[in-house]
Amino acid sequence: MLTFTFAGDESGDVSFNFGKGASRHFVIAVIATPSPEILRDVLENLRQDSGLANRYEFGFHKLTSEKLRSKVFSALAKTDFDAWAILVDKTTLGEAFKAMSGLDFYLYFVSELIRYIPEGKRAGGTLILDEYGYPDQTKEELKRIMKARGITHGFRRISIRRSQSEPLIQIADLIAGAIWRRDTHNDTGAYELIERKIKKLVEYGG
């Protein structure tokens, strides 16, 4: 059976303190590939071709050079992976969300997005998430939230890693950032390059 490796990351923040700069939008993106090493090599090749440091971490908000951003997203557009994402307009959410801890808010929407990924695709796969707090706590809380919500994830393994050491998380960050920028700054350049990779974009409002 063909199995997939999934990786997820977020863009925006979980705060509701809009008067002090909290983002209106919060995005979770998850990518999936049957060939994780090939996808990891895409970023390694981009580092070498662009003269970047060996440990350079690709992140959407780090790509301040429009030329480099275009080069990165053009390369991703030619690569074999699928993506799913959820775009949350925090200004529409009810009081219950405001009472959540940052970790619970983040994991609630991770679990919500997992529901939209076809079960057959998830079966036997590996899910890799960026560090958000303590890795063991994040993993256990995600399992708790999914069980409470009646979500059977189907993954063989769930792993929490630092984005710097996992290129797949960096790619998820790039996808999430492109969606976030589309809706926050009305800048669709990066999003348009990878739009066809996105199997489903859920726009979540209260």
N, C-alpha and C positions, 0 to 999 in steps of 0.2 A: 504494500500500500504506500502510495506517495504521501509523505508527511511534510509539513511546513514548519518553518521557523518564523515566529512572530516577534516583533519588537515594537514597543510603544514609548511615546514621550509626549510632553505637553508644551503648550505655548500660552502665554498669559499667566495670570496669578489667581489664587483662590480667595483673595481678600475682597471684602465688600466695602472697604473704606474708599469710596470713589473720590471723596473730597481731598484725599491725600495721595492720589495718583494710581489707585487700583484700576486694573484694566476692565473694560466693560465685557470683553469677550474672553472666554477660556476655551482652549481647544485641546482635545486628546486625539492623537493619530496613532494607528497601529498598521504596520506593514507586514506582509507575508511573502515568503519566498521558499521555493523548494531547493534552492541552491544558495545557501547563506554565504559560502566562501566566495562565490563569484561576485555577489553583491558587495561583500567587504572589500574585494579587490578593486572595485570601481572607485571607492574613496582613496585607496592607496595609490592608484594610478593618477587620480586627480592631484594628490599631494605632490607626486613626483613631477608631473607635467607642469604644475603651477609654481614649482620651486618653494613649496611650503615645508615647514619643519616636520620631521618624522612623527612627532607627537601632536601635530596640529589637530585640534578638534573642530570638526565641521558643526556649526550651529547656525541657525538661520540669522539670528541677531548679530552674529560675528561677521557675516558676509556683508560688510559695509561697501565693498567694491562692487559696483553694478556689473562690471565686466566678469569678475570671478563668480558672482551669483548666477549670471546667465550661463556661464560655462558649466557650473555644477548642476544646475537644473536641466540643462540640455543633455548632459550625460545621464542623469537619472531617467529622463524621458525615454532613453533608448535601452533601459535596463529592465530585466524581467522581474517585476514584483507587483503585487496588488496592495491597495491601501483602503482603510476605512477610517472615518473620522467623525467626531461629534463636536459641534460648535455650540457653545453655551453662551447665551446672552444673560449675564448675571443680573441685569437690571429687571428681568422678568421673573426671577425666582422668588418663591415664598419664604416665610420666616423660618421654616424648618431647615432650609439649606444654610441660612445665616447662623444657625445654632450649631452646625457641624464643626468638628475640628478640621483643620486644613487637610490632614491625611484622609479623614473619612470623606470629605468633599471630593478630593482627587480620586479616591478608589471607587466612590459611588459612580462616577462617570466613566471610569475604566470598565467597571462591571456593566454599565449601561451600553457601552460601545461593543463589548464582547457579545452581547445578545444579538447584534446585527451581523456578526460574522457567521457565515453558514456553518452549522454543526459539523458537517462532513469535512469541511476544511480544517476545523480546529482539532478533529479527532486524532489523538496520538502525537500532536505537535508540541513544540516548545514555545513558551511565552517568556520573553525577556523584557523587563521593565527597568527604566532608569531608577536610580536610588531616590527615594523620597522619604527622608527620615531614616530609621534603622531598618536594614534589609529584612531581618527575620520578622520584625513587627509588621512591615509592609506586606510581606507574603501572607502572614497569618490573618491580618485584617482583611486582605482581599478575599481570601477563602471564606472568612466569616460573613462578609457582606454578600458574596455571591450565594452562599447557602441560605442566608436570611431572605434573599430576594428570589430564591428558587431557580437560580441560574446554574446549570450544569456546564462547566467550562469545557470539559473533554480533553484538556491538555495533559500530556504525559508528564510535563515538567514545567514549573514556573520558577524563573530565576530573576534575581534583582542584581543589577550590575551598575557600575559607574559608566556614564556615557563616554568618558574619555577612552575607556578600554574596550568599548563595543561599538564598532562602526554602524551596526544595524540600528542602534538607538539614535545615533547621529542622523541617520536617514529619516527616521520617524520624526525627529526634531525639525528637520528641514521641511517635511510635509506639513506638520502642524504649524510651523512658522509662516509658510506660504498662505495657508488658509487664514490664519490670524491677521496677517498683513492685508489680505484681500478685504476683510470686513472692518478692520480697524483704521486702515489708512487709504482704503479704496485704491489699492495698488495691486493689480491683477497679473503683473508680469510673470512672476515666478509660478503662481498658481496655474496660469494658462498652460505652462510648459508641462505640468504633471497632472493636469485635470483628468486626463483619460486613464490614469493609473488608479483613480479613486473610485472604488466600486460603489460606495455609498457614503454620502456626507449628510449626517443627521443634524438638523438645526433644532436645538432644544430650547424651548421657552416655557416658562411656568404657566 
